[in-house]
Amino acid sequence: MIINNSLDEVKKRENALSIIKNHVETKGRSSLFDLTGLAGGFIASEAEISLLETYVGPAIFEDAIQEVGKEHMGGDKVLAVNRTSSGILATILSLVSEGSNVVHYLAELPAHPSIPRSCKLVGAEYFETDVFEEFTIPDNTSLVVVTGSTMDHKVIDEDEFRQVIEMAHAKNIPVMVDDASGARLRTVIYNQPKACDLGADISITSTDKLMAGPRGGLMAGREDLIDEIKIKVNQFGLEAQPPAVLAMVNGIKNFKEENLIKSFTKKDELYELLCENFSNFVKSPTGVMIYPEGLSKEVSVSHNLSDDDLAYVFSFILLRDYGIITIPPVSMPGASATIRFELSSSDAINLDLKDLIKKIEASFEKLQDVVSNEEKCKEIVFTF
């Protein structure tokens, strides 16, 4: 095994960032192609940057984030936090009591790890399922969670989404929606309503997913619940700081639905090209991806690596040798090892797909050359 625990995941991420830094310093930013779908960004004018002071910033940008945030997310009020995970944590700290139940429905397991980890922290019983017929709300449930779009971009069925909300509200239980990418993916590509418009009490999105915003979280929902959660956010230092809030405001203002729609059609061309030499790539809503188990089926060389380890090695070769950034090298502990080539980012807009195919194929050949040598694979993942 190459990746055995959370520390290993942190170490591989540190190595990936070193590789990215080297690319920028030696070859320039143009040598990198961020296809994670999490490219983010920081859009700001010089005049706005001059206002990024500890107290001036919030005074200036709080009204702006309320205006654009409610338009983007719905709800009565919004709250900017430093990460989606911290918003989830603050919600569970605020609304979930020790010994109570939290039940979670999503289109495909597993849930983002921040949800069960937060439940464990408060001493709550946690249950998740992706089988709608198995979803129930037991007595003493304090929170129902719905994931709008999974870590691998599988989107919830809208009818099931509505039914879960109705089931929860019939028992006077609040619903939190983890809509990290779904706030844009569900609404733009699948034409679903905003989570709050469907009746969710709290919804949270990641402001760097499928949009040019900072790594942060934006919550929306019922004003009374947002106010209650805001207390925990401020108590534990989970609030977004002025630079992030400014970047969120401008990221939302500059979000262009047509870029997502273009990626939705462009993915078909990429998928067809990949299918000429591979059998296990699948389409995502805005690109193509290969699950670790699918990558394992492509490898014809004998080896002792796990499916996830294969994905890490392959993605590090893509990054190190060709400057292609995918999620596995840079992800936080607990994230999916699925390799996605998302076409909604600014790097992908003018990307030559045939050139991308050549780099993917060359990386796969290098993977097959090293896969039987576990020490060499460890070196690729952990050593710059």
PyMOL commands that set and color helices and strands:
alter all, ss='L'
color gray80, all
select helices_A, chain A and resi 6-27+29-31+46-49+56-73+84-95+114-122+132-134+158-170+182-189+223-235+242-253+257-274+292-298+307-322+327-330+346-349+353-370+374-382
alter helices_A, ss='H'
color red, helices_A
select strands_A, chain A and resi 33-34+77-81+101-105+125-129+141-147+175-178+202-206+217-221+282-284+287-290+324-325+339-342
alter strands_A, ss='S'
color yellow, strands_A
deselect
rebuild
show_as cartoon
